[in-house]
Amino acid sequence: MSEPKRISVTLLAGGVGGAKMAEGFAHLPNVDLTIICNVADDEEFHGLWVSPDVDTMIYTLSGRIDRNQGWGVADEGQRALSVLKELGQDTWMTLGDKDLGLHIFRTMRLRQGASRQRITDEICRAFSVPAKLLLASEEVVQTRVRTPMGWQSFQEYFVRERCEPDVLELRYEGQSEAAPNPKPIEAIRNADVVVIAPSNPLMSIQPILGLLGIADALRSTQAPRIAVSPLVGGKAIKGPADKMLKSLGFEPSTASIANNYAGLIDTLVIDSVDKVELSGTYPDGLRVVAEQTVMKTREDKVALAGNLLQRAMTDRVAEALV
Amino acid sequence: MSEPKRISVTLLAGGVGGAKMAEGFAHLPNVDLTIICNVADDEEFHGLWVSPDVDTMIYTLSGRIDRNQGWGVADEGQRALSVLKELGQDTWMTLGDKDLGLHIFRTMRLRQGASRQRITDEICRAFSVPAKLLLASEEVVQTRVRTPMGWQSFQEYFVRERCEPDVLELRYEGQSEAAPNPKPIEAIRNADVVVIAPSNPLMSIQPILGLLGIADALRSTQAPRIAVSPLVGGKAIKGPADKMLKSLGFEPSTASIANNYAGLIDTLVIDSVDKVELSGTYPDGLRVVAEQTVMKTREDKVALAGNLLQRAMTDRVAEALV
């Protein structure tokens, strides 16, 4: 028997939803998973650089994640944060002791002059993360959210304000100035399959897609490109996608997700509970298919990843036969 | 009844022994305690600025200290350090989670441009430290220790090597270049009593005394000046003072302590177990008296502080009557 061919999957992803999708692929045999992870929710807290989406990805894939809350580390403490609070610091951003250990390391390495990608590589190696984790950008790009209270950082809106204020405008600060990052671009070009995770399209995916070279790479890659909608029955499973789409004037529907990714994907996977709407409501040439997209157990994740791969590879074989 | 007059005590001190002495004075009624604390055992760990002597002082005086070990914080965890270790960091310097909360704060404020004294003031206020804690220097002064293994930082020698190597030479890096620090100098000049704590004379006190203006202030102050010997029966109660004095060629005796402080103190307090040696072995004009100097309980500390004050104030009154 010959070695089974390995399949390169490149996943564009944010935090919790992205990490679930990544976990599914990471547990498929014969998949080499490369993740292009959002960094636009990064923020400095107490002088330490925190990368919530990247860390959720690392904690999930290394089995450290707190499964009950879906973010943060299991068996975590709050001793350091309790002292920072006594010292008068705002501590609405819950940073556990183990989590702070990671942020201390990252910040130290940044100050030593190490690149963000190199630091990520060091952490992934030490934690045995079973995937290649690429930062969408080596530079600081930060999502800013305008609400009736004014402009806020993503974490202020997401954690401190619990996504309650209306979102009037989004800005990806530093995005247009950021130099193109060759590794994610190559990972899209060289993939066998490109997947956009069921992450928030505006908060997690757009900060990646808007970076110079990324959308072009998606348009020109030979790989089948699949996105998984984060909406199930018009609602986000987690996070503010539905509410935010609405307050920005978009209908929170699979059709608006499809239009958002128009030209960048071949297939949109929606949840089985959503009826595949009239083809006229989707961009031309986009295939819309239904799957069980809600990922609760590891089996759910692996099953969805396997189904996506099946569809994509069938397309690829079909194309090769034309 | 008129208000009892308050007495200003200025204490020169290092870590554990210094903090015990400080606790004694802090619990005396009618004492305004100012501590000039050694900073020459400061060191950066994992990109965070750690001030072990200052922190031991703060933790002791705010009741947070781990009474079993005499340093660090009670009810402490090691979660952050365990992650730093997994990430390949040297973690011989035990830094607990609560402790790291303080170091994170200090480092953040330093990077924001706050002065070291201001940061210390902020911490002392937040923690209700019942004393004025002055840093010996606003600048970085670091004790370096030459052993047969070469030059080491103080913490490398003290913590990593457990004071085991012979000490061949000491250097106080940055001491001669440091600008004079007006607050400690004033605190010595304006005190009613100046006390040198039973801290290591070479490791904790000399890094203070060698700073520009400090020894001069001690020589010229009108206040009675008392030092407490850290040796009991020729041995240090804690730390490497006896062994180090020996390996540097000094006899670990109360006489060599006296000679070390010659001209800077009026009275040397030695422990009751040590016989007051022949007056010829002490510098001229120095009075040597015996007290119970071992401080185990709070009562021991307060009793010693009270006895020192009694002696000093009697001298002061006697002088006033001349």
Contacts between the chains, C-beta under 8 A, distances in Angstrom:
chain1	res1	chain2	res2	distance
A	46	B	104	5.1
A	46	B	105	6.8
A	46	B	108	5.2
A	47	B	104	6.6
A	47	B	107	5.7
A	47	B	108	3.2
A	47	B	111	5.6
A	47	B	112	7.8
A	48	B	104	6.6
A	48	B	108	7.9
A	76	B	79	7.0
A	77	B	77	5.0
A	77	B	79	5.0
A	77	B	97	6.0
A	79	B	76	7.0
A	79	B	77	5.1
A	79	B	79	7.6
A	79	B	96	7.3
A	79	B	97	3.7
A	79	B	98	4.6
A	79	B	101	6.7
A	80	B	80	6.3
A	80	B	97	4.8
A	80	B	98	6.5
A	80	B	100	5.1
A	80	B	101	3.7
A	80	B	104	6.6
A	81	B	101	6.8
A	82	B	98	7.1
A	82	B	101	7.0
A	83	B	98	4.9
A	83	B	101	3.0
A	83	B	102	5.7
A	83	B	105	7.4
A	84	B	101	5.0
A	84	B	104	6.5
A	84	B	105	6.0
A	86	B	126	5.6
A	86	B	127	7.1
A	87	B	101	7.5
A	87	B	102	7.4
A	87	B	105	4.8
A	87	B	122	7.1
A	87	B	123	6.6
A	87	B	126	4.9
A	88	B	122	7.6
A	88	B	126	6.1
A	89	B	105	6.8
A	96	B	79	7.3
A	97	B	77	6.0
A	97	B	79	3.7
A	97	B	80	4.8
A	97	B	97	4.1
A	97	B	100	7.7
A	98	B	79	4.6
A	98	B	80	6.5
A	98	B	82	7.1
A	98	B	83	5.0
A	100	B	80	5.1
A	100	B	97	7.7
A	100	B	100	6.8
A	100	B	104	7.2
A	101	B	79	6.7
A	101	B	80	3.7
A	101	B	81	6.8
A	101	B	82	7.0
A	101	B	83	3.0
A	101	B	84	5.0
A	101	B	87	7.5
A	102	B	83	5.7
A	102	B	87	7.4
A	104	B	46	5.1
A	104	B	47	6.6
A	104	B	48	6.6
A	104	B	80	6.6
A	104	B	84	6.5
A	104	B	100	7.2
A	104	B	104	7.4
A	105	B	46	6.8
A	105	B	83	7.4
A	105	B	84	6.0
A	105	B	87	4.8
A	105	B	89	6.8
A	107	B	47	5.8
A	108	B	46	5.2
A	108	B	47	3.2
A	108	B	48	7.9
A	111	B	47	5.6
A	112	B	47	7.8
A	122	B	87	7.1
A	122	B	88	7.6
A	123	B	87	6.6
A	126	B	86	5.6
A	126	B	87	5.0
A	126	B	88	6.1
A	127	B	86	7.1
